């Protein structure tokens, strides 16, 4: 049985630990045939203090330069365990928990097929990712179901949040129509409640 390493995430802006946000690294066993790892082992997660219950798995694929985010559910916030099946992404989150010491701060990390890192995002965060490779496939476990009509979002380039995306100079990310028109963080403060 493999082991997991769980690391707390720290805001680059303030060097504060963002409570509940973790990088999870499973032990990888490799040889001439390839590799094997346990991507989720409930007892190991519980032993590490990660006692969330997952109810839904999602998977998506995107081409280079696609930016999906920054998304959240308003009344039914989801915790998510993100990992990459193919390619490389830059994954970013924003703390939307009004009672948090790190409210409004962001964290970002590179997740890839090669580094096997996973990001656990608790309820009360906006989430998005940018595809750095030619193609990327990601999968993520959720602690609540998707609720149509409960979606919220923030601009990826919000002037208050100042997320530092690894977007090549002189290029624009590929966005959905919806992701082009989210209201600014400062205009949505009424949606962000204590979780």
C-alpha positions as CSV (number, residue, x, y, z in Angstrom):
1,X,0.0,0.0,0.0
2,X,1.4,3.4,-1.0
3,X,1.6,6.4,1.3
4,X,0.4,10.0,0.7
5,X,2.2,13.2,1.5
6,X,0.0,16.1,2.4
7,X,1.3,19.7,2.3
8,X,-0.5,22.8,3.4
9,X,-0.7,25.6,0.8
10,X,0.7,29.1,1.5
11,X,-0.4,32.3,-0.1
12,X,2.3,33.8,-2.2
13,X,1.0,37.3,-1.4
14,X,1.2,37.1,2.4
15,X,3.0,33.8,3.2
16,X,-0.1,32.8,5.2
17,X,-1.3,29.2,5.3
18,X,-4.6,28.9,3.6
19,X,-6.6,26.6,5.9
20,X,-8.1,23.5,4.4
21,X,-6.1,23.8,1.1
22,X,-3.7,21.0,0.4
23,X,-1.3,19.5,-2.1
24,X,-1.6,15.7,-2.0
25,X,1.2,13.5,-3.4
26,X,0.6,9.8,-3.7
27,X,3.5,7.4,-3.6
28,X,4.3,6.2,-7.1
29,X,5.7,2.7,-7.8
30,X,7.5,2.5,-11.2
31,X,9.5,0.0,-13.1
32,X,10.2,-1.0,-16.7
33,X,6.5,-1.6,-17.3
34,X,5.3,1.8,-16.2
35,X,3.9,2.9,-12.8
36,X,1.2,2.4,-10.3
37,X,-0.3,4.6,-7.6
38,X,-3.4,4.9,-5.4
39,X,-5.0,8.2,-6.3
40,X,-7.5,8.1,-3.5
41,X,-7.4,5.9,-0.4
42,X,-10.1,6.9,2.1
43,X,-8.3,5.6,5.2
44,X,-5.0,7.4,4.4
45,X,-6.9,10.6,3.7
46,X,-8.8,10.2,7.0
47,X,-5.5,9.6,8.8
48,X,-4.2,12.8,7.3
49,X,-7.2,14.8,8.6
50,X,-9.0,14.9,5.2
51,X,-12.3,13.5,6.1
52,X,-14.4,14.8,3.3
53,X,-17.0,12.6,1.5
54,X,-16.9,12.6,-2.3
55,X,-20.2,12.2,-4.2
56,X,-19.3,12.9,-7.9
57,X,-16.4,12.5,-10.2
58,X,-15.9,14.8,-13.3
59,X,-13.4,14.7,-16.2
60,X,-12.6,17.4,-18.8
61,X,-10.1,17.9,-21.7
62,X,-8.8,21.1,-23.1
63,X,-6.3,22.4,-25.6
64,X,-3.3,24.6,-25.0
65,X,-4.2,28.1,-23.9
66,X,-7.7,27.3,-22.6
67,X,-8.5,28.9,-19.3
68,X,-11.5,27.5,-17.4
69,X,-12.6,29.6,-14.4
70,X,-12.8,31.1,-11.9
71,X,-15.9,29.0,-10.9
72,X,-17.8,28.4,-7.7
73,X,-21.3,27.3,-6.6
74,X,-23.1,30.0,-4.5
75,X,-25.4,28.0,-2.3
76,X,-24.0,24.5,-2.8
77,X,-20.2,24.9,-2.6
78,X,-18.1,22.0,-3.7
79,X,-14.8,20.7,-2.3
80,X,-12.7,19.3,-5.1
81,X,-9.7,16.9,-5.4
82,X,-8.0,17.8,-8.7
83,X,-5.5,15.7,-10.6
84,X,-4.1,15.6,-14.2
85,X,-4.4,12.5,-16.4
86,X,-2.6,14.0,-19.4
87,X,-0.5,17.2,-19.9
88,X,0.2,20.2,-17.7
89,X,-2.1,22.8,-16.1
90,X,-1.7,25.7,-13.8
91,X,-4.4,25.4,-11.2
92,X,-5.5,28.4,-9.2
93,X,-8.0,29.0,-6.4
94,X,-9.3,32.0,-4.5
95,X,-10.5,31.8,-0.9
96,X,-14.1,33.1,-0.8
97,X,-14.8,32.3,2.9
98,X,-15.7,35.6,4.6
99,X,-14.7,34.2,8.0
100,X,-11.2,33.1,6.8
101,X,-8.0,35.0,7.6
102,X,-7.1,34.5,3.9
103,X,-10.4,35.7,2.4
104,X,-9.7,37.1,-1.1
105,X,-6.2,35.5,-1.3
106,X,-5.2,33.1,-4.1
107,X,-3.0,30.1,-4.5
108,X,-1.6,28.5,-7.7
109,X,0.3,25.3,-8.5
110,X,1.4,23.4,-11.5
111,X,-0.3,20.0,-11.7
112,X,0.8,17.5,-14.4
113,X,0.8,13.8,-15.4
114,X,4.5,13.7,-14.5
115,X,4.5,15.2,-11.0
116,X,1.3,13.3,-9.9
117,X,0.4,16.1,-7.6
118,X,-3.3,16.6,-6.6
119,X,-4.8,19.7,-5.2
120,X,-7.6,19.4,-2.6
121,X,-9.8,22.5,-2.5
122,X,-12.3,22.8,0.3
123,X,-15.8,24.3,0.0
124,X,-15.9,28.0,-0.3
125,X,-13.3,28.6,-3.0
126,X,-13.4,29.8,-6.6
127,X,-11.4,27.4,-8.9
128,X,-9.9,27.7,-12.4
129,X,-7.0,26.3,-14.5
130,X,-4.9,27.2,-17.5
131,X,-3.6,24.6,-19.9
132,X,0.1,24.9,-20.4
133,X,0.6,21.8,-22.6
134,X,-0.7,21.0,-26.1
135,X,-3.5,19.0,-24.5
136,X,-4.6,18.3,-20.9
137,X,-7.1,16.0,-19.3
138,X,-8.1,16.5,-15.7
139,X,-10.3,14.6,-13.3
140,X,-11.7,15.7,-10.0
141,X,-13.8,14.4,-7.2
142,X,-16.5,16.6,-5.7
143,X,-18.0,16.8,-2.2
144,X,-21.4,18.0,-3.5
145,X,-23.4,17.5,-6.7
146,X,-23.4,20.0,-9.6
147,X,-26.5,22.3,-9.2
148,X,-27.6,24.0,-12.4
149,X,-28.4,27.7,-11.9
150,X,-26.1,27.9,-8.8
151,X,-23.0,28.8,-10.7
152,X,-20.9,31.8,-9.9
153,X,-17.6,33.0,-11.3
154,X,-14.9,35.6,-11.2
155,X,-12.8,37.2,-14.0
156,X,-9.5,35.3,-14.4
157,X,-7.8,38.7,-14.6
158,X,-9.6,40.4,-11.7
159,X,-7.7,43.6,-10.7
160,X,-8.3,43.0,-7.0
161,X,-7.2,39.4,-6.9
162,X,-4.2,39.7,-9.2
163,X,-3.7,36.0,-10.0
164,X,-0.4,35.4,-11.6
165,X,-1.2,33.1,-14.5
166,X,1.7,31.7,-16.6
167,X,0.1,33.1,-19.8
168,X,2.7,33.8,-22.5
169,X,3.2,37.5,-23.1
170,X,1.3,38.8,-26.1
171,X,-1.2,35.9,-26.0
172,X,-4.8,35.8,-24.7
173,X,-6.3,32.7,-23.0
174,X,-9.1,30.9,-24.7
175,X,-12.3,31.6,-22.7
176,X,-15.9,30.5,-22.8
177,X,-18.5,33.2,-23.5
178,X,-19.6,32.9,-19.8
179,X,-16.0,33.3,-18.5
180,X,-15.6,36.6,-20.4
181,X,-18.4,38.4,-18.5
182,X,-18.3,37.5,-14.8
183,X,-18.6,40.5,-12.5
184,X,-15.6,41.7,-10.6
185,X,-14.7,40.2,-7.2
186,X,-15.6,43.6,-5.5
187,X,-19.1,43.5,-7.0
188,X,-19.9,40.1,-5.7
189,X,-19.0,40.3,-2.0
190,X,-22.6,39.7,-1.0
191,X,-22.4,36.1,-2.4
192,X,-19.4,35.1,-0.2
193,X,-20.6,33.9,3.1
194,X,-19.1,32.0,6.1
195,X,-18.6,28.3,5.4
